[in-house]
Amino acid sequence: MVASNKPDMATQLRNALEGAALVILVVDGVDFAGTISRRLLQKINKPLFIVVNKADLLPANISPKALGDWCKSQLAEMNGKPLGIFVTSAKSGFGVEALWQAVRTELCQPAKGKEGKAASAGAAGGGSAAGGVAAGGGSAAVVLIGAKGVGKSALHSTWLAYKEQPAGTRRHRRRRGKADAAGKSGKWPTAYPVVDTPGFCDTSNVKELLCAGCAALLAPEKRIRCRTMHLWPGQAVSLGGLAVVTATAHNPSAQVILRIYMPTGIPARRIGGEKVEAMAKGEAMLPKAVCPTCREKLTRQGWEEWTVTLQQRDEVAVAGLGRLYAKHSPVTLRFLLPAGVYAIVERRQDL
């Protein structure tokens, strides 16, 4: 494993949460598994909103509502209990106004005595703010946290536009003239600035193993589309040279049909067994677009093997790369991934 001088996630999170009145955890809607973790949720001890960003890049067969419901079920399995889950697109503006309205409402709710304030501090564990975030303390802030590339900065820009926009020009004109709990008409509570933070580092994500230029190759620029690959048992498919999937059907005479969701810039190609064996021995089969430094790093770091068995309602996510499922199941898939990256079995998003 290559040594790193980056601060660990616990240190980054502790620094980010210092003085936070409310936390907004931003995750990538097309890379949920690669931008959220049970460990991260357990360390957040402040009132929490979760924003699932990049809704504009969702496959056509997955609606924002379906994604939100799916994320809610995934968070329940992680024992995460946010005050709210919002599906947004900071790029197109979808869902951002509803988010900031909800945040403003939460901040402006008066605390119900000392018990209410104490309940607010532990809302992430209980799922309710119990009277809102206590107003007061000019050092308090709404803190945006999340992994690199999830769109925190773009979301922060939408807040800057939202708070400067006069209340009467917003879509919720029907609320004009009705004072909220803070005694104002749609104005942002000035005691609570929204603060952006550096992206967290998670070495289980493929993008974190690459330099900024090479990681950008894995970032989708337009809507994710499904690609279909037909493999006979024992055949393999290379996912951009950053992962290899070998199919093993329970019926040796049946083809394995894989549905693969990745950015369009990542090639998916069938490869022979000799190339799979070469990668297992440490030889990287990376595309020419990957820089020599990253190529050398991945070769030196090596590869690890993961074997998963998919049932009818399962899919596999590779953090930072994409996800796939088999049309017919059960099926066993063997993954060859960069050391430290793992394959995660989840419930399919399009069900």
Stockholm file with secondary structure:
# STOCKHOLM 1.0

chainA/1-351         MVASNKPDMATQLRNALEGAALVILVVDGVDFAGTISRRLLQKINKPLFIVVNKADLLPANISPKALGDWCKSQLAEMNGKPLGIFVTSAKSGFGVEALWQAVRTELCQPAKGKEGKAASAGAAGGGSAAGGVAAGGGSAAVVLIGAKGVGKSALHSTWLAYKEQPAGTRRHRRRRGKADAAGKSGKWPTAYPVVDTPGFCDTSNVKELLCAGCAALLAPEKRIRCRTMHLWPGQAVSLGGLAVVTATAHNPSAQVILRIYMPTGIPARRIGGEKVEAMAKGEAMLPKAVCPTCREKLTRQGWEEWTVTLQQRDEVAVAGLGRLYAKHSPVTLRFLLPAGVYAIVERRQDL
#=GR chainA/1-351 SS CCCCCSCCHHHHHHHHHTTEEEEEEEEETTCHHHHCCHHHHHHCCSCEEEEEECGGGSCTTCCHHHHHHHHHHHHHHTTCCCSEEEECCTTTCTTHHHHHHHHHHHHHSCCCHHHHHHHHHTHHHHSCCSSCSCCCCTTCEEEEEEBTTSSHHHHHHHHHHHHHSCGGGSSCGGGTTCCCTTSCSSCCCTTCCEECCCCBCCTTSGGGGSCHHHHGGGSCSSCCEEEEEEECTTCEEEETTSCEEEEEESSTTSCEEEEEEECTTSCEEEECHHHHHHHHTTCCCCCTTSCHHHHHHHHHHCEEEEEEEECTTEEEEETTTEEEEESSSSEEEEEEEETTCCEEEEECTTC
#=GC SS_cons         CCCCCSCCHHHHHHHHHTTEEEEEEEEETTCHHHHCCHHHHHHCCSCEEEEEECGGGSCTTCCHHHHHHHHHHHHHHTTCCCSEEEECCTTTCTTHHHHHHHHHHHHHSCCCHHHHHHHHHTHHHHSCCSSCSCCCCTTCEEEEEEBTTSSHHHHHHHHHHHHHSCGGGSSCGGGTTCCCTTSCSSCCCTTCCEECCCCBCCTTSGGGGSCHHHHGGGSCSSCCEEEEEEECTTCEEEETTSCEEEEEESSTTSCEEEEEEECTTSCEEEECHHHHHHHHTTCCCCCTTSCHHHHHHHHHHCEEEEEEEECTTEEEEETTTEEEEESSSSEEEEEEEETTCCEEEEECTTC
//
